[in-house]
Amino acid sequence: MFFIASKVIYFCIQPSSLAFLALAGGFLFLQFKRPKPGAFLLLLGFGIIVLFGILPGGNILVLPLEQRFATRVMDIPQEKISGIILLGGFEDGALTDSRGGLALNDSAERLTETVRLAHALPDAKVIFTGGSGSLFGGEGMGSVIAKYFIDTGIEASRIVIENNSRNTYENAMFTKALVKPQSSDKWLLVTSAFHMPRAVGVFRKAGFDVLPYPVDFRTRGRRDAIRPFDSISAGLARTDLAAKEWIGLLAYWASGRTASLFPGP
């Protein structure tokens, strides 16, 4: 129920949807001779587009998320690293099913950096966790990703696939049950920098202490807080991305899936 509710609610309240609904509602009110609410909604819609589609509002929202775990923890001796946990979300299941191979989205660095780490840490296990996150079902891509790992030279005996989780909470719970980590183990967690606070919080709550290894940064640092976007679509996409994480942090904290609202180092 939590999974379905989160998908439906976010679709309705993401900033790009709100801008569209406000503009549509504004024009509708004007058609029915209701100028005051019509003007308010039009102003709201255009305000969202200007603030987040042109001005750097989206970057301002993303920056605190990415800065929370801004460094990669690699000061531990390589032989002490038990494994690498790769969170799904970088794969395009529908396109892979249609075209074959392994289709990737904007978060592809999660995969490429995990492969690099796997070769740099030859004794570490390599865990992929992620099923289908689609509201309308679909199959996980664990077998495709396992084959990709093997094709890049990672031994099959090192690879562990968790192919049923649909969100970050299930990533943590199912992965813990699968690998049964010991208190002395050191596991690297690889996910997008903007997603790392929520991911770390969920794994900690599950009793699985992980070392954050953020990748897939979307900003270059604080200077992007004053850099406008090149296109409205890019700005709104960045804003939707940030809004999803902030809403996710609030929802996970309120539902007891994390112990703190904004998990940190």
Sequence and secondary structure as in RCSB ss.txt:
>XXXX:A:sequence
MFFIASKVIYFCIQPSSLAFLALAGGFLFLQFKRPKPGAFLLLLGFGIIVLFGILPGGNILVLPLEQRFATRVMD
IPQEKISGIILLGGFEDGALTDSRGGLALNDSAERLTETVRLAHALPDAKVIFTGGSGSLFGGEGMGSVIAKYFI
DTGIEASRIVIENNSRNTYENAMFTKALVKPQSSDKWLLVTSAFHMPRAVGVFRKAGFDVLPYPVDFRTRGRRDA
IRPFDSISAGLARTDLAAKEWIGLLAYWASGRTASLFPGP
>XXXX:A:secstr
 HHHHHHHHHHHHSHHHHHHHHHHHHHHHHHTT HHHHHHHHHHHHHHIIIIIISTHHHHHHHHHHHHT S    
S GGG  EEEEES SB HHHHHHH S  B TTTHHHHHHHHHHHHSTTSEEEEE     TT     HHHHHHHHH
HTT  GGGEEEE    SHHHHHHHHHHHH   TT  EEEEEEGGGHHHHHHHHHHTT   EEEEE     SGGGG
G   SSHHHHHHHHHHHHHHHHHHHHHHHTTSSSSSS   
